[in-house]
Amino acid sequence: MDAAMDVLATLTPYLQTLSHYLAIATKHANPPNNVLGLILFVAYIAAAIYATTAISLSLWRGYTRISLPQTATGKDDHKRIQDVQRARKRHIKIYAFLASVSFASLTYHMGLFLVESYAAWVAGKIGVKTVSVEDAWKTADLQRVKGWVLESALFEGFARELVGDGPSAVWSMGAVVGGWFWGVWMVQKVNARGFSTKEMLPYILLTQTLPISLTITLFIIKLHLASPDLSNNPPSPPPPSSKPLSRKPTSLTLPTILLNISLLSLPSLRNTPYFLPLVLVIRIVLLSPWSRRVSLKDDQVVQSIAISGGFVMAQVFLLRKVSPGGVGELVRGVWNGGEAVRAMGVDALVGVAVHLVLGWGGGV
């Protein structure tokens, strides 16, 4: 007993210090002084801008290189390279167009989300139910904007809007699950092509800050630019990993089940303290295929797709139980929801378009 008391006495100052800093963090993580939330939201935007810019510049440099005349050993070889270049550039332009649509949609809906958030804050300040966006921005100044960003939970508000009602939750779940399997496909391609982790960091960062359609279109452009048939040299096999796995990789089905259970639980936890931690757990799970500790065998991918399909159907079934509108309301939900839901809905549609174009051909 004396030993336990001694240990407790030793730990007490540290526990008091930890409690002090937790109190400070809590004070600055909630309105009306939500500094940490503001930092997180701004960090997301800054990371997305950085990753998009870095990837775009890298792809542009690669595109200008394949646009230059290639050295060939003979007339037939030169013609082959020119034909390949024309085909690759045609596909690259298609994916660049889809990337532009995705980026424009995300920018538009995110901008509207911020504008509507400010208008709602102004309405609350003056004690009315709603204020038009035009009237709200007529009164905007530096002091008001500062008050808005500190008294609002922008990051959490965006996440809550995604599961604000049944149709929104279904669309959001479908978009996130689709992003999950696009991420798995990306990692498979990275492993096959032997891209380095450093080379892929901007793409990984972009998958964590924006919906998947922009990242996947830019990544497919990278695959086209890195295609071995753009040169006369035979493709070299990917370099072997310098860090062998110390244990057997985890089956892909396990993080898939965890992801789907988390997504299915989000709507019911929307107004609880567990909501935001669960959102962060989902972000971590989405990173797991990049860890090399998850098996990405084709049979496990097929199993995971089937499992995810079952969970999505369960979400649709729950919607039908609580909503008389049924499928019609689900279809309209992406347009009737908030700007966050519309952004995810457009992302899902662009992802489908990318899948169709990818199936059309291109050799990636």
C-alpha positions as CSV (number, residue, x, y, z in Angstrom):
1,M,0.0,0.0,0.0
2,D,2.8,2.4,0.9
3,A,4.5,1.7,-2.4
4,A,1.3,2.4,-4.3
5,M,0.9,5.7,-2.4
6,D,4.5,6.6,-3.3
7,V,3.8,6.0,-7.0
8,L,0.6,8.0,-6.8
9,A,2.4,10.9,-5.1
10,T,5.1,10.8,-7.8
11,L,2.5,10.8,-10.6
12,T,0.3,13.5,-9.1
13,P,2.2,16.5,-10.4
14,Y,2.4,15.0,-13.9
15,L,-1.4,14.2,-13.8
16,Q,-2.1,17.8,-12.7
17,T,0.0,19.2,-15.5
18,L,-1.7,16.9,-18.0
19,S,-5.1,18.0,-16.7
20,H,-4.1,21.6,-16.9
21,Y,-3.1,21.3,-20.6
22,L,-6.2,19.3,-21.4
23,A,-8.3,22.1,-19.9
24,I,-6.5,24.6,-22.0
25,A,-7.0,22.5,-25.1
26,T,-10.7,22.0,-24.4
27,K,-11.1,25.8,-23.9
28,H,-9.5,26.4,-27.3
29,A,-11.3,23.5,-29.1
30,N,-14.9,24.7,-28.7
31,P,-16.8,27.8,-29.6
32,P,-16.6,30.7,-28.8
33,N,-12.9,30.3,-28.9
34,N,-12.4,27.4,-31.3
35,V,-8.8,28.0,-32.2
36,L,-7.8,24.4,-32.6
37,G,-10.8,23.7,-34.8
38,L,-9.9,26.7,-37.0
39,I,-6.3,25.5,-37.2
40,L,-7.4,22.0,-38.2
41,F,-9.8,23.4,-40.9
42,V,-7.2,25.8,-42.3
43,A,-4.5,23.1,-42.2
44,Y,-6.8,20.8,-44.3
45,I,-7.3,23.6,-46.9
46,A,-3.5,24.4,-47.0
47,A,-2.6,20.7,-47.3
48,A,-5.1,20.3,-50.2
49,I,-3.7,23.3,-52.0
50,Y,-0.1,22.2,-51.5
51,A,-0.7,18.7,-52.6
52,T,-2.8,19.7,-55.7
53,T,-0.2,22.3,-56.7
54,A,2.8,19.9,-56.2
55,I,1.1,17.1,-58.2
56,S,-0.1,19.4,-61.0
57,L,3.4,20.9,-61.5
58,S,5.0,17.4,-61.5
59,L,2.4,16.1,-64.1
60,W,2.9,19.2,-66.2
61,R,6.6,18.7,-66.3
62,G,6.1,15.0,-67.3
63,Y,3.6,16.0,-70.0
64,T,6.0,18.5,-71.6
65,R,8.7,15.8,-71.7
66,I,6.5,13.4,-73.6
67,S,5.5,16.2,-76.0
68,L,9.1,16.6,-77.1
69,P,10.4,14.5,-80.1
70,Q,11.7,11.2,-78.9
71,T,14.9,9.7,-80.1
72,A,14.2,6.5,-82.0
73,T,16.5,3.9,-83.6
74,G,14.5,3.6,-86.8
75,K,11.5,4.8,-88.8
76,D,9.2,2.2,-87.6
77,D,10.2,2.7,-84.0
78,H,9.8,6.4,-84.3
79,K,6.3,6.0,-85.7
80,R,5.4,3.6,-82.9
81,I,6.5,6.1,-80.3
82,Q,4.5,8.9,-82.0
83,D,1.4,6.7,-82.0
84,V,1.8,5.9,-78.4
85,Q,2.3,9.6,-77.6
86,R,-0.9,10.6,-79.4
87,A,-2.9,7.9,-77.6
88,R,-1.5,8.8,-74.2
89,K,-2.0,12.5,-74.7
90,R,-5.6,11.8,-75.7
91,H,-6.3,9.9,-72.5
92,I,-4.4,12.4,-70.4
93,K,-6.6,15.2,-71.7
94,I,-9.8,13.2,-70.8
95,Y,-8.6,12.7,-67.3
96,A,-7.4,16.3,-67.0
97,F,-10.9,17.4,-67.9
98,L,-12.4,15.1,-65.3
99,A,-9.9,16.4,-62.7
100,S,-10.9,19.9,-63.6
101,V,-14.6,19.1,-63.1
102,S,-13.8,17.5,-59.7
103,F,-11.7,20.4,-58.6
104,A,-14.2,23.0,-59.8
105,S,-17.0,21.2,-58.0
106,L,-15.1,20.8,-54.8
107,T,-14.1,24.5,-54.8
108,Y,-17.6,25.7,-55.6
109,H,-19.4,23.6,-53.0
110,M,-16.8,24.2,-50.3
111,G,-17.0,28.0,-51.0
112,L,-20.8,27.8,-50.7
113,F,-20.5,25.8,-47.5
114,L,-18.3,28.6,-45.9
115,V,-20.6,31.3,-47.2
116,E,-23.7,29.6,-45.8
117,S,-22.0,29.0,-42.5
118,Y,-21.2,32.7,-42.2
119,A,-24.8,33.6,-43.1
120,A,-26.1,31.2,-40.4
121,W,-23.7,32.7,-37.9
122,V,-24.9,36.3,-38.7
123,A,-28.5,35.2,-38.4
124,G,-27.8,33.8,-34.9
125,K,-26.0,37.0,-33.9
126,I,-28.9,39.2,-34.8
127,G,-31.6,36.8,-33.5
128,V,-33.4,35.9,-36.7
129,K,-34.0,32.5,-38.3
130,T,-32.2,33.1,-41.6
131,V,-30.3,35.8,-43.4
132,S,-29.6,35.8,-47.1
133,V,-26.1,35.3,-48.2
134,E,-26.1,38.7,-50.0
135,D,-27.2,40.5,-46.8
136,A,-24.8,38.6,-44.6
137,W,-21.7,39.5,-46.8
138,K,-22.8,43.2,-47.0
139,T,-22.0,43.4,-43.3
140,A,-18.8,41.4,-43.5
141,D,-15.6,42.9,-42.0
142,L,-12.4,41.6,-40.4
143,Q,-13.9,41.6,-36.9
144,R,-17.0,39.7,-37.9
145,V,-15.1,37.1,-39.9
146,K,-12.8,36.6,-37.0
147,G,-15.8,36.1,-34.7
148,W,-17.3,33.7,-37.1
149,V,-14.3,31.4,-37.5
150,L,-13.7,31.3,-33.8
151,E,-17.4,30.7,-32.8
152,S,-18.0,28.1,-35.5
153,A,-17.0,24.5,-35.7
154,L,-16.3,24.4,-39.4
155,F,-14.4,21.1,-39.6
156,E,-17.0,19.3,-37.4
157,G,-19.9,21.1,-39.0
158,F,-18.8,19.9,-42.4
159,A,-18.6,16.3,-41.2
160,R,-22.0,16.5,-39.4
161,E,-23.6,17.8,-42.5
162,L,-22.5,14.7,-44.4
163,V,-24.8,12.5,-42.1
164,G,-27.4,15.2,-41.4
165,D,-30.2,12.9,-42.7
166,G,-30.8,9.5,-44.2
167,P,-30.1,10.2,-47.9
168,S,-27.1,12.3,-47.0
169,A,-25.7,9.4,-44.9
170,V,-26.2,7.0,-47.8
171,W,-24.5,9.2,-50.3
172,S,-21.6,9.9,-48.0
173,M,-21.1,6.3,-47.1
174,G,-21.1,5.3,-50.8
175,A,-18.6,8.0,-51.6
176,V,-16.3,7.1,-48.8
177,V,-16.5,3.4,-49.6
178,G,-15.8,4.1,-53.2
179,G,-12.8,6.2,-52.1
180,W,-11.6,3.3,-50.0
181,F,-11.5,0.9,-53.0
182,W,-9.9,3.6,-55.3
183,G,-7.2,3.9,-52.6
184,V,-6.7,0.1,-52.6
185,W,-6.4,0.2,-56.4
186,M,-3.9,3.1,-56.2
187,V,-1.7,1.1,-53.8
188,Q,-1.8,-1.9,-56.0
189,K,-0.6,0.2,-59.0
190,V,2.1,1.8,-56.8
191,N,3.4,-1.6,-55.8
192,A,3.3,-2.8,-59.4
193,R,5.1,0.3,-60.8
194,G,7.6,0.6,-58.0
195,F,6.8,4.2,-57.1
196,S,8.7,5.5,-54.0
197,T,6.9,6.6,-50.9
198,K,8.4,10.1,-51.3
199,E,7.0,10.3,-54.8
200,M,3.5,9.3,-53.5
201,L,3.3,11.5,-50.5
202,P,1.4,14.4,-52.2
203,Y,-1.1,11.8,-53.4
204,I,-1.5,10.3,-50.0
205,L,-1.9,13.8,-48.5
206,L,-4.6,14.7,-51.1
207,T,-6.6,11.5,-50.4
208,Q,-6.8,12.6,-46.8
209,T,-7.9,16.2,-47.4
210,L,-10.2,16.0,-50.4
211,P,-12.7,13.4,-51.8
212,I,-11.1,10.8,-54.0
213,S,-12.1,11.7,-57.6
214,L,-9.5,14.5,-57.9
215,T,-6.7,12.4,-56.6
216,I,-7.5,9.3,-58.7
217,T,-7.7,11.3,-61.9
218,L,-4.3,12.9,-61.3
219,F,-2.9,9.6,-60.3
220,I,-4.1,8.0,-63.6
221,I,-2.4,10.8,-65.5
222,K,0.8,9.9,-63.6
223,L,0.4,6.3,-64.6
224,H,0.1,7.3,-68.3
225,L,3.2,9.6,-68.0
226,A,5.2,6.8,-66.4
227,S,4.1,4.2,-68.8
228,P,7.1,2.1,-70.0
229,D,5.9,2.0,-73.6
230,L,6.8,5.7,-74.0
231,S,10.5,4.7,-74.4
232,N,12.5,2.2,-76.4
233,N,13.8,0.5,-73.2
234,P,12.0,-2.5,-71.8
235,P,10.2,-1.9,-68.5
236,S,12.2,-2.6,-65.5
237,P,10.6,-4.6,-62.7
238,P,9.8,-2.7,-59.5
239,P,12.6,-2.7,-57.0
240,P,12.3,-5.2,-54.1
241,S,11.3,-3.8,-50.8
242,S,14.3,-3.1,-48.5
243,K,12.1,-3.7,-45.4
244,P,10.7,-7.2,-45.4
245,L,7.5,-7.6,-43.4
246,S,8.0,-9.0,-40.0
247,R,4.6,-10.6,-39.9
248,K,1.8,-11.8,-42.1
249,P,-0.2,-8.9,-43.6
250,T,-3.7,-8.3,-42.2
251,S,-6.6,-9.3,-44.4
252,L,-8.1,-6.4,-46.3
253,T,-11.6,-7.5,-45.1
254,L,-10.8,-6.5,-41.5
255,P,-10.2,-2.8,-42.1
256,T,-13.1,-2.9,-44.6
257,I,-15.5,-4.2,-42.0
258,L,-14.2,-1.6,-39.5
259,L,-14.6,1.2,-42.0
260,N,-18.2,0.2,-42.8
261,I,-19.2,-0.3,-39.2
262,S,-17.8,3.2,-38.4
263,L,-19.7,4.7,-41.4
264,L,-22.9,3.0,-40.4
265,S,-22.5,4.3,-36.8
266,L,-21.9,7.9,-37.7
267,P,-25.5,9.1,-38.1
268,S,-26.5,7.8,-34.7
269,L,-23.5,9.4,-33.1
270,R,-23.9,12.7,-34.9
271,N,-24.8,14.7,-31.7
272,T,-22.5,12.9,-29.3
273,P,-18.9,13.6,-28.2
274,Y,-17.9,10.4,-30.0
275,F,-18.7,11.7,-33.4
276,L,-15.5,13.6,-34.2
277,P,-13.1,10.9,-32.8
278,L,-14.9,8.4,-35.0
279,V,-14.4,10.6,-38.0
280,L,-10.7,10.7,-37.2
281,V,-10.7,6.9,-36.9
282,I,-12.2,6.6,-40.4
283,R,-9.4,8.8,-41.7
284,I,-6.8,6.6,-40.1
285,V,-8.5,3.4,-41.6
286,L,-8.4,5.0,-45.0
287,L,-4.6,5.2,-44.7
288,S,-4.1,1.6,-43.8
289,P,-3.6,0.2,-47.4
290,W,-0.5,2.4,-47.6
291,S,1.1,0.8,-44.5
292,R,2.2,-2.4,-46.2
293,R,0.5,-4.3,-43.3
294,V,-2.7,-4.9,-45.2
295,S,-2.9,-7.6,-47.9
296,L,-4.2,-6.4,-51.2
297,K,-4.8,-9.7,-53.0
298,D,-7.5,-9.7,-55.6
299,D,-9.6,-12.3,-53.9
300,Q,-9.6,-10.2,-50.7
301,V,-10.5,-7.1,-52.7
302,V,-13.5,-9.0,-54.2
303,Q,-14.6,-10.2,-50.7
304,S,-14.3,-6.6,-49.4
305,I,-16.4,-5.2,-52.2
306,A,-19.1,-7.7,-51.4
307,I,-18.9,-6.9,-47.7
308,S,-19.1,-3.2,-48.4
309,G,-22.1,-3.7,-50.7
310,G,-23.9,-5.4,-47.9
311,F,-23.3,-2.5,-45.5
312,V,-24.4,0.1,-48.1
313,M,-27.6,-1.9,-48.6
314,A,-28.1,-2.0,-44.9
315,Q,-27.8,1.8,-44.8
316,V,-30.4,2.0,-47.6
317,F,-32.7,-0.4,-45.7
318,L,-32.4,1.8,-42.6
319,L,-33.3,4.8,-44.7
320,R,-36.4,3.0,-46.0
321,K,-37.5,2.2,-42.5
322,V,-37.4,5.7,-41.3
323,S,-38.3,7.6,-44.4
324,P,-41.5,7.2,-46.5
325,G,-39.8,8.6,-49.6
326,G,-37.7,5.5,-50.2
327,V,-35.5,5.4,-53.3
328,G,-36.9,8.6,-54.7
329,E,-35.9,10.6,-51.6
330,L,-32.4,8.9,-51.8
331,V,-32.0,10.0,-55.4
332,R,-33.0,13.6,-54.6
333,G,-31.0,13.6,-51.4
334,V,-27.7,14.6,-53.0
335,W,-29.3,17.8,-54.3
336,N,-31.5,18.5,-51.3
337,G,-28.7,18.0,-48.8
338,G,-26.1,20.6,-47.8
339,E,-23.1,21.7,-49.8
340,A,-20.9,19.0,-48.1
341,V,-23.3,16.3,-49.4
342,R,-23.4,17.8,-52.9
343,A,-19.6,17.8,-53.0
344,M,-19.5,14.1,-52.0
345,G,-22.3,13.3,-54.5
346,V,-20.5,14.9,-57.4
347,D,-17.3,13.2,-56.3
348,A,-19.1,9.9,-56.4
349,L,-20.4,10.6,-59.9
350,V,-17.0,11.7,-61.2
351,G,-15.6,8.5,-59.7
352,V,-18.1,6.5,-61.7
353,A,-17.1,8.4,-64.8
354,V,-13.4,7.7,-64.2
355,H,-14.2,4.0,-63.8
356,L,-16.0,4.0,-67.1
357,V,-13.2,5.8,-68.9
358,L,-10.7,3.5,-67.3
359,G,-12.6,0.5,-68.6
360,W,-12.6,2.1,-72.1
361,G,-8.9,1.6,-72.4
362,G,-5.6,3.4,-71.9
363,G,-3.3,0.7,-70.6
364,V,-2.7,1.8,-67.1
